[in-house]
């Protein structure tokens, strides 16, 4: 069985879109996906430049385009999509909650729920109360998770994830690795599927 490393940020719209397809990817290709929470800005900080800081460096980074593009992908996948009520919210909280949840035994269902709450269900505000509510519905002790959010252990895991992703060539999220092959972006899932079809002996179209 081939393993795919999935570096994602729950606060990223494109990570949300990609996350909704992981179950089908595993079923269709026989791969196993390792969910790797990371705070996207930490990867960009390691690169020394961030295209989201200051004026958009190209039309690709303008909000109107990204909103329309995400809505089109959601329609293609047949999944709901909601922009958060405010552009700025606690992005790092969700990444920390993902790591803390994993440390308490939370699986992919909880990780998907974190990003789905924002972009799939449009829940607001994005705060610790929301995280605690998701814990309760996924069998995670909310008090233990909240207590772990600001721990050195969680911070260390996030830093290590950003460093590993960067060292392997990542420059944003979502990023997938199949061995040494890197696939950046939700729209590269089709290429990842093709690569998995090749390595697992499958040849049918995705």
N, C-alpha and C positions, 0 to 999 in steps of 0.2 A: 504493500500500500504506500502510495506517495503522500508525503506531507507537504502542505502549503502553509507557509507562515503569512498570516494576515495582520499587518500593522495597520491599525485603524484608530481613529479618534471618535468617541461617541458624539462629540460636538460638531463633527464635520458632516455636511449634507451628503457629500459623495461617499463618505464612509457608511452612512445610513443606507444609501441606495445599494451599495455593494453588499452590506451585511444582510439585506433581505434576500440575497441570492445564494448565500453560502450553503444553506440546506440543499438546494437543488444541485449546486455544484458537487457536493459530496455524493449525493444519490446518483447523479448522472455519470460521474467519472470514477467513482470508487476511491477518491482521495480522502485524506483526513486534514481538516483545517485547524491550525493552531492559532487561536485568537490572541493577538498581542496588542493590548491597549498601549497607546502612546499619545502624548500631547503634541499635536502637529507643530506648533510654534517652536518646540524644543528642537525638532529636526532642522527647521529653518534657521534657528539661531546658530546651530553648529556649522551651517553653511556660510554664515556671516552676512546673509541678506534675506529679506523677506518681501516677496512681491505684494503682500497684503498691507504693508506699511507705507503710508503716503498715497499719492495718486496712483490709480491703476496703471501698471506698466504696459498693459495691452487690454484690448476689449475682452479677452478671456477672463480677466479678473474683475470686470465691472459687475456690480451687483445685479443689474437688470438682466444681463446675459446669463449669469450663473443661476438666477432664479428660474428663468425660462427654460434653461437647459435641464435643470434638476426636475422641473415639472414634466418635461418631455420624457425623461428617463423613467420617472415614476409611472407615467401613463403606459410606457412600453412594457414595464415590468408588471403592471397591474397592481401597484401598491399605492397607498395614500401618501400625500406629501403636503406638509404645512411649513411655511416659513415661521420661525419664532416671532413672537410679538415685538420683540426688540432685537436689533442687530447684535448688540453686545450683551452677553450674559456670562455666567461663570463657566467658561469652557473647561478649565482645568478641574473643576469639581467633578465633572463627569468622567474624566480620565482617571482621577484618583479613586472615584467610586468603583470603576471597572476593575482596577487593580485590587482594591480592598475586597471587592466581591469575590474575585478569583482566590484570594488568600483565605477566604472563608468557605471555599468549595463551590462558589457559584459557577455555573457553566455558561455555554453559549446563549442559552435562553435569557439569562439575566443580562448579558452583555448586549444582546440585540434589543432587549427591552429598554435599556438606557438610552440608546440612540433613537429608538422608535418613539419613546415618550415625547421627544422634542420634535422630530421631523415627521413621524408617522401619525401621532395622535395630537400633536400641537398642545401638549400640556404646558401650563405656565402657573407660577414662575418655576424656573429651573433652580431649585434650592435643595437643601438637605431634607426637607419634608417630602419632596418628590422622590428622592433617593430612598428614604426610609419606606415609603409606600411600595416602591418596586421590590425592596428587600422582602417585605411581608408576603408578597404574591409569588416569590421565588424561593421561599424556604430559607432565607438568610436572616440571621439575627440583626435587626436594624441598629440596635444599640452598639453591638460589637463593630459593625461596619462604620458607623459614624465616628466611633472612638478611634478607629484606625486611619481615618481620612488624612490626618495631618501627621501621621507617624513617619519616622525616618525610613522605616521599611518600605512604605508605599512610595515615598519620594525617591528612594534608591532604585526601586524597580522601574519607575518611569524614566529616570535618568539613564539607566542601563538599556532600556528599550530604545530610547532615542539614539543613543550612541551606537547600538548594534545596527539599527536601521540605517543610520547615516554611513557607518563603516561599510555596509553592504551595498551602498549606492543610492539609498532612498533620499528623496528631496521633498517629499510631501506625503499626504495620506489621501486615500488608502493606497498602500503598496503591498503587493503580493510577491513572495519569493517561492519559486519551485527550484530547490537546490540553489545554483548560482544564477538562475534566470530571474530577472526582475520585471514585474509588470506594474506600472503605476497608473492608478486611476480606475474608477468604476468602469469606464469604457474599454478598459483592457481585459475585462473578464472574458470576452470572447476569445482573445488570444491565449489566455491562460487555459481556457477549456480546450483549445486546439492542442496546446502543448501537453496537457494531461491526457488527451486522447491518444497522442503519439506515444507517450511513455507507458500508458497502461494497455496499449494494444488495441485501443478503440479508434475507429476511423470515421464514425458517423459525424455529420455536421452538428454543431451545438444547437 
